Amino acid sequence: MTEATRRGLLGSTLASTLAAAALAGSGPSAAAAGAAPVEPQAPGFYRYRVGDVRVTAVTDGANTMPLPERFVLNADRADVSAALTADFRDGATLTVPFTPLVIETAGRRVVIDTGNGEAAFLASGGAVGQFHTNLKAAGFDRAAIDAVVISHFHGDHVNGLLTPEGKPAFPNAEILVPEPEWAYWMDDGAMSRAPAGRMQDGFRNVRRVFDGLGRKVTPYAWEREVVPGLTAQGTPGHTPGHTAFLLASGRDSLFVQSDVTNVPVLFARHPGWHVMYDQDPAMAEATRRRVYDRIATDRTLLQGFHYPFPAAAHLERTADGYREVLVPWSPVLR
């Protein structure tokens, strides 16, 4: 696909909402301003335990948009629509949820990814940008967050690092970022070589966010503990430094997959499909198959950023890929 075609697609289907722009790794979209408000649900958070670690999934909301013609780069739109319809969804639209996490480990409160940012709340009519409101509803003071761990630098993962005024949203937290992701997006040469459109917008948004933090970050390496019990796993392809995490406590573990897949009904069930946001689609597919084979074999609990809330699931193999089995809601903390 040519960059001109890609720009045209983004302009016609994604620029209308700020959440879609954030998914693409760009900043706020002026076209999203003044979106009709949505009727809110109850505050969205859900807790469970991984060994001695308390995990809180905190929704940032969900973006619904017309199904882009080339959301899946190597599949016909009709096939993608049919996959959605088979899952009892509207085949003409696509809904993408966003679910950051808070883990309480070794006496520290740690946020993993930050959602689309509070500025997105007004711009989207309340559909997204809910993370900070729901974080407070879950009993967390963002000034008391000790660390924020970022998986990669797309806008729906980093924009929540700043307030709408461009100030640090977590004023007392250490901001931890993947070494290869930081090296790529902060490379002026890589920025100058990036194609116009989505990629250039992504570089500008990354600079906007981290300049707002004074670039005060702590890079971390893959295959090392980032905070106690949380080990970074290199999962490149979606972006050059895309990172997932293994949370382990006692005999229990949780794989925090970040964006190894986008919505599972499409990309877990069809692991060979390439989402338009993957920077290296072939590498992303290889990563996805490697990771999902291991998770399915080991029966590891999975937390997916774009899975249906509360976004915890197991995976089982199918003839063509994998099927997500969402964890049943529990009325008590287990």
C-alpha positions as CSV (number, residue, x, y, z in Angstrom):
1,M,0.0,0.0,0.0
2,T,1.4,3.4,-0.9
3,E,1.8,6.1,1.7
4,A,-0.6,8.3,-0.3
5,T,-3.3,5.6,0.0
6,R,-2.6,5.2,3.7
7,R,-2.9,8.9,4.2
8,G,-6.2,8.9,2.4
9,L,-7.5,6.1,4.5
10,L,-6.6,7.8,7.7
11,G,-8.1,11.1,6.6
12,S,-11.4,9.5,5.6
13,T,-11.9,7.1,8.5
14,L,-9.7,7.9,11.5
15,A,-9.2,11.7,11.7
16,S,-12.8,12.1,12.7
17,T,-12.1,10.9,16.2
18,L,-9.3,11.6,18.6
19,A,-9.3,8.0,19.9
20,A,-8.6,6.7,16.4
21,A,-5.8,9.3,16.0
22,A,-4.3,8.1,19.3
23,L,-4.5,4.5,18.1
24,A,-2.4,5.5,15.1
25,G,0.1,7.1,17.4
26,S,-0.8,10.7,16.7
27,G,-2.0,13.6,18.8
28,P,-5.4,15.1,19.3
29,S,-7.6,15.6,16.2
30,A,-9.3,18.9,15.7
31,A,-12.1,17.1,13.9
32,A,-13.0,15.2,17.0
33,A,-13.7,18.4,19.0
34,G,-17.4,18.9,19.8
35,A,-18.3,15.3,19.5
36,A,-21.7,14.5,20.8
37,P,-21.6,13.3,24.4
38,V,-22.2,9.7,25.3
39,E,-24.3,8.5,28.2
40,P,-21.8,7.3,30.8
41,Q,-21.7,3.9,32.5
42,A,-20.8,3.3,36.1
43,P,-17.1,3.8,36.9
44,G,-15.1,1.1,35.1
45,F,-12.5,-0.8,37.1
46,Y,-12.1,-4.5,38.0
47,R,-9.7,-6.1,40.5
48,Y,-8.2,-9.5,40.7
49,R,-5.1,-11.1,42.2
50,V,-2.0,-12.6,40.7
51,G,-0.4,-14.3,43.8
52,D,0.2,-11.5,46.3
53,V,-0.1,-8.8,43.6
54,R,-3.4,-6.9,43.3
55,V,-4.2,-6.0,39.7
56,T,-6.8,-3.4,38.8
57,A,-8.0,-3.1,35.2
58,V,-9.1,0.5,34.7
59,T,-11.0,1.3,31.5
60,D,-10.1,4.3,29.3
61,G,-13.3,3.7,27.3
62,A,-13.8,2.4,23.8
63,N,-13.8,4.0,20.4
64,T,-16.4,3.0,17.8
65,M,-15.8,4.0,14.2
66,P,-16.8,3.0,10.7
67,L,-14.9,-0.2,9.8
68,P,-12.0,1.1,7.7
69,E,-11.6,-0.3,4.2
70,R,-8.1,-1.5,5.0
71,F,-8.1,-2.0,8.8
72,V,-6.7,-5.4,8.0
73,L,-4.0,-4.8,5.3
74,N,-4.0,-8.4,3.9
75,A,-7.7,-9.3,4.1
76,D,-10.7,-8.0,2.2
77,R,-13.0,-5.7,4.1
78,A,-15.9,-8.1,3.4
79,D,-14.0,-10.9,5.2
80,V,-13.3,-8.6,8.2
81,S,-16.9,-7.5,8.3
82,A,-18.0,-11.2,8.2
83,A,-15.7,-12.0,11.1
84,L,-17.3,-9.2,13.2
85,T,-20.8,-10.3,12.2
86,A,-20.0,-13.9,13.2
87,D,-19.2,-12.6,16.7
88,F,-22.6,-10.9,16.9
89,R,-21.1,-7.5,16.2
90,D,-22.1,-4.8,13.7
91,G,-20.0,-5.7,10.6
92,A,-20.1,-2.0,9.5
93,T,-18.4,-0.6,12.5
94,L,-15.4,-1.4,14.7
95,T,-15.2,-0.9,18.5
96,V,-11.8,-0.8,20.1
97,P,-11.5,-0.8,23.9
98,F,-8.6,0.6,25.9
99,T,-7.6,-0.9,29.3
100,P,-4.6,0.3,31.3
101,L,-3.6,-1.5,34.5
102,V,-2.6,-0.7,38.0
103,I,-0.5,-3.3,39.9
104,E,0.3,-3.1,43.5
105,T,3.6,-4.9,44.0
106,A,6.2,-4.8,46.8
107,G,4.5,-1.7,48.4
108,R,4.5,0.2,45.1
109,R,1.5,1.4,43.0
110,V,2.5,0.9,39.3
111,V,0.5,2.0,36.3
112,I,1.0,0.1,33.0
113,D,0.1,2.4,30.0
114,T,-2.1,5.5,30.4
115,G,-4.8,5.6,27.7
116,N,-5.7,8.4,25.3
117,G,-5.4,11.2,27.9
118,E,-7.9,13.5,29.6
119,A,-8.0,15.8,26.6
120,A,-9.5,13.0,24.6
121,F,-12.5,12.9,27.0
122,L,-14.0,16.1,25.8
123,A,-12.9,15.7,22.2
124,S,-14.6,12.3,22.0
125,G,-17.7,13.2,23.9
126,G,-16.7,11.0,26.8
127,A,-16.1,7.8,24.7
128,V,-12.4,7.6,25.6
129,G,-10.1,9.4,27.9
130,Q,-11.8,8.0,31.0
131,F,-8.7,6.5,32.6
132,H,-7.9,9.2,35.1
133,T,-11.6,9.6,36.2
134,N,-11.9,5.8,36.7
135,L,-8.5,5.7,38.4
136,K,-9.8,8.1,41.0
137,A,-13.0,6.0,41.3
138,A,-10.9,3.0,42.0
139,G,-9.4,4.7,45.0
140,F,-6.0,5.8,43.4
141,D,-4.6,9.2,43.8
142,R,-2.4,9.8,40.7
143,A,-0.1,11.9,42.9
144,A,0.6,8.7,44.9
145,I,1.4,6.5,41.8
146,D,5.1,5.4,42.3
147,A,5.8,4.4,38.7
148,V,4.3,4.4,35.2
149,V,5.6,1.6,32.9
150,I,5.0,2.3,29.2
151,S,4.8,-0.6,26.6
152,H,5.3,1.5,23.5
153,F,4.7,5.0,22.3
154,H,1.4,5.0,20.4
155,G,-0.8,7.8,21.5
156,D,-3.4,5.6,23.2
157,H,-0.7,4.3,25.5
158,V,1.2,7.6,26.3
159,N,-1.1,10.5,25.9
160,G,-2.4,10.0,29.4
161,L,1.0,10.9,30.8
162,L,0.0,14.6,30.4
163,T,-2.9,16.6,31.7
164,P,-5.0,18.6,29.2
165,E,-2.7,21.6,30.1
166,G,0.4,19.6,29.1
167,K,1.7,19.0,32.6
168,P,2.8,15.7,34.1
169,A,-0.3,13.7,35.0
170,F,1.7,11.6,37.5
171,P,3.8,14.2,39.2
172,N,5.6,11.9,41.6
173,A,6.0,8.8,39.4
174,E,9.1,7.4,37.8
175,I,8.3,7.0,34.1
176,L,9.8,3.8,32.7
177,V,10.1,3.3,28.9
178,P,11.5,0.5,26.7
179,E,15.1,1.3,25.7
180,P,14.6,0.3,22.0
181,E,11.4,2.3,21.8
182,W,13.0,5.4,23.2
183,A,16.0,5.1,20.9
184,Y,13.8,4.8,17.8
185,W,11.3,7.6,18.5
186,M,13.9,10.0,19.9
187,D,16.2,9.6,16.9
188,D,16.1,12.7,14.8
189,G,17.4,10.8,11.8
190,A,14.6,8.2,12.0
191,M,12.1,11.1,12.3
192,S,13.5,12.8,9.2
193,R,13.2,9.5,7.2
194,A,9.7,8.7,8.4
195,P,7.0,9.0,5.7
196,A,4.7,11.9,5.9
197,G,1.3,11.4,7.4
198,R,0.7,8.9,10.2
199,M,4.4,8.2,11.0
200,Q,5.4,11.9,11.0
201,D,2.4,12.6,13.2
202,G,3.5,9.8,15.5
203,F,7.0,11.3,15.9
204,R,5.5,14.7,16.7
205,N,3.1,13.3,19.3
206,V,5.9,11.4,21.0
207,R,8.0,14.5,21.2
208,R,5.0,16.5,22.5
209,V,4.3,14.0,25.3
210,F,7.9,13.5,26.5
211,D,8.9,17.1,26.1
212,G,6.0,17.8,28.4
213,L,7.8,15.6,30.9
214,G,11.1,17.3,30.3
215,R,12.2,13.9,28.9
216,K,12.6,12.7,32.4
217,V,12.3,9.0,31.9
218,T,14.1,5.8,32.9
219,P,14.8,3.4,30.0
220,Y,14.5,-0.3,30.8
221,A,16.0,-3.3,29.0
222,W,14.1,-6.4,27.8
223,E,14.3,-9.6,29.8
224,R,14.8,-7.6,33.0
225,E,12.6,-6.8,35.9
226,V,11.1,-3.3,35.5
227,V,9.5,-3.2,38.9
228,P,9.4,-6.1,41.4
229,G,7.7,-9.1,39.8
230,L,7.2,-7.5,36.4
231,T,9.6,-8.6,33.7
232,A,9.8,-6.9,30.3
233,Q,9.4,-9.1,27.2
234,G,10.6,-8.0,23.8
235,T,7.6,-8.2,21.4
236,P,8.7,-6.0,18.4
237,G,6.7,-5.6,15.2
238,H,3.8,-3.4,16.2
239,T,6.6,-0.8,16.9
240,P,10.3,-1.3,17.0
241,G,10.4,-1.4,20.8
242,H,7.0,-2.8,21.5
243,T,7.1,-4.5,24.9
244,A,4.9,-7.0,26.8
245,F,5.3,-8.0,30.4
246,L,5.2,-11.1,32.5
247,L,3.9,-10.5,36.0
248,A,4.8,-13.3,38.4
249,S,4.0,-13.8,42.1
250,G,4.3,-17.1,43.8
251,R,2.9,-19.8,41.5
252,D,0.7,-17.4,39.6
253,S,1.5,-15.4,36.5
254,L,-0.1,-12.9,34.1
255,F,1.0,-12.0,30.6
256,V,0.3,-8.4,29.9
257,Q,0.4,-8.4,26.1
258,S,0.0,-4.7,25.3
259,D,-0.7,-4.6,21.5
260,V,0.6,-8.1,20.5
261,T,-2.9,-8.1,19.0
262,N,-5.5,-5.5,18.5
263,V,-9.2,-6.7,19.0
264,P,-9.0,-10.5,19.5
265,V,-12.1,-11.4,17.4
266,L,-10.0,-10.3,14.4
267,F,-6.3,-10.9,15.3
268,A,-6.3,-13.7,17.8
269,R,-8.7,-15.8,15.7
270,H,-6.8,-14.8,12.5
271,P,-3.2,-14.4,13.7
272,G,-2.0,-14.0,10.1
273,W,-4.1,-10.8,9.6
274,H,-2.1,-7.6,9.7
275,V,-3.6,-4.5,11.4
276,M,-2.9,-1.2,9.7
277,Y,-1.1,0.1,12.8
278,D,1.7,-2.5,12.8
279,Q,4.9,-0.9,11.8
280,D,6.4,-4.2,10.6
281,P,3.4,-6.4,9.9
282,A,5.5,-9.6,9.2
283,M,7.5,-9.2,12.4
284,A,4.3,-8.5,14.3
285,E,2.7,-11.7,13.0
286,A,5.8,-13.7,13.9
287,T,5.8,-12.2,17.4
288,R,2.0,-12.9,17.8
289,R,2.3,-16.5,16.8
290,R,5.4,-17.1,19.1
291,V,3.7,-15.4,22.1
292,Y,0.3,-17.0,21.6
293,D,1.7,-20.5,21.1
294,R,3.5,-20.2,24.4
295,I,0.5,-18.7,26.2
296,A,-1.9,-21.4,24.9
297,T,0.6,-24.2,25.8
298,D,1.2,-22.9,29.3
299,R,-2.4,-21.8,29.9
300,T,-1.1,-18.4,31.1
301,L,-3.7,-15.8,32.0
302,L,-3.6,-13.0,29.5
303,Q,-4.4,-9.3,29.9
304,G,-5.0,-7.5,26.5
305,F,-5.1,-3.8,26.1
306,H,-7.7,-3.9,23.3
307,Y,-9.6,-6.9,24.7
308,P,-13.2,-6.5,25.9
309,F,-13.2,-5.1,29.4
310,P,-12.0,-6.2,31.9
311,A,-9.7,-7.6,29.2
312,A,-8.4,-10.7,31.0
313,A,-8.6,-14.0,29.1
314,H,-7.2,-17.4,28.4
315,L,-6.3,-18.6,24.9
316,E,-7.1,-21.9,23.2
317,R,-5.8,-23.1,19.9
318,T,-8.2,-23.5,17.0
319,A,-7.7,-24.9,13.5
320,D,-6.8,-21.5,12.2
321,G,-5.5,-19.6,15.1
322,Y,-6.6,-19.0,18.7
323,R,-9.8,-18.2,20.5
324,E,-10.0,-15.9,23.5
325,V,-11.9,-17.3,26.5
326,L,-12.7,-14.3,28.6
327,V,-12.4,-14.7,32.4
328,P,-15.8,-14.7,34.1
329,W,-16.6,-11.7,36.3
330,S,-16.2,-12.4,40.0
331,P,-18.3,-10.5,42.6
332,V,-15.4,-10.7,45.1
333,L,-11.7,-10.1,44.9
334,R,-10.0,-13.4,44.1
